[in-house]
Amino acid sequence: QVQLVESGGGTVQAGGSLRLSCVVSGLTFSTYAMGWFRQAPGKEDEFVARISRNAIVTLYGDTVKGRFTISRDNSENTVYLQMDSLKPEDTAVYYCAADSNRDSKNTDARTRYTYWGQGTQVTVSS
């Protein structure tokens, strides 16, 4: 059974930092690219970041570029999202997701990710 379990969410003041973790089990982690998405109340979900299987290639959404950093540890089956300079508009439920596709088309598209975690809430107060 495939499981993706996020942790590290919470409430932080604007300008602060949080580090999210996503531990993956039930699949060969190193063969999956990993992504983070978020969904704020009343809004569509939004692509946040992606990291390739070997961690060489990363991609960020425009709203988080320069503030968030995605990384992974294949020996620990874990992907991370370091979030710095947080803003109230970063408030959302954050989800990690696993992508087994090998092509490089539309890598920010939600539809290409096969497995999803349950999400972790991040709240940024002003």
Backbone hydrogen bonds, N-H to C=O, Kabsch-Sander energy under -0.5 kcal/mol:
donor,donor_aa,acceptor,acceptor_aa,energy
3,Q,25,S,-2.6
5,V,23,V,-2.4
6,E,4,L,-0.6
7,S,21,S,-2.2
10,G,121,Q,-0.9
12,V,123,T,-2.6
14,A,125,S,-2.4
15,G,86,L,-3.2
16,G,13,Q,-2.3
18,L,83,M,-2.1
20,L,81,L,-2.7
21,S,7,S,-2.5
22,C,79,V,-1.8
23,V,5,V,-2.3
24,V,77,N,-2.9
25,S,3,Q,-2.5
29,F,27,L,-1.4
31,T,28,T,-2.2
32,Y,29,F,-2.0
33,A,99,D,-2.4
34,M,51,I,-2.3
35,G,97,A,-2.7
36,W,49,A,-2.8
37,F,95,Y,-2.7
38,R,46,E,-2.2
39,Q,93,V,-2.1
43,K,40,A,-2.2
46,E,38,R,-3.2
48,V,36,W,-2.6
49,A,36,W,-1.7
50,R,59,L,-2.2
51,I,34,M,-2.8
52,S,57,V,-2.6
55,A,52,S,-1.4
59,L,50,R,-2.1
61,G,48,V,-2.7
64,V,61,G,-1.3
65,K,61,G,-1.3
67,R,64,V,-2.4
68,F,64,V,-2.1
69,T,82,Q,-2.5
71,S,80,Y,-1.6
73,D,78,T,-2.8
76,E,73,D,-1.2
77,N,73,D,-0.6
78,T,73,D,-1.8
79,V,22,C,-2.0
80,Y,71,S,-3.1
81,L,20,L,-2.2
82,Q,69,T,-3.1
83,M,18,L,-3.3
83,M,81,L,-0.6
84,D,67,R,-2.0
84,D,82,Q,-0.6
85,S,15,G,-0.6
86,L,16,G,-2.3
90,D,87,K,-2.3
91,T,88,P,-1.8
92,A,122,V,-2.0
93,V,39,Q,-2.5
94,Y,92,A,-0.5
94,Y,120,T,-3.0
95,Y,37,F,-3.0
97,A,35,G,-2.4
98,A,115,Y,-2.3
99,D,33,A,-3.1
109,A,106,N,-2.0
112,R,109,A,-1.3
113,Y,110,R,-1.6
114,T,98,A,-2.3
115,Y,98,A,-1.3
117,G,96,C,-2.2
118,Q,4,L,-0.7
120,T,94,Y,-1.9
122,V,92,A,-2.7
123,T,10,G,-2.9
125,S,12,V,-2.5
125,S,123,T,-0.6
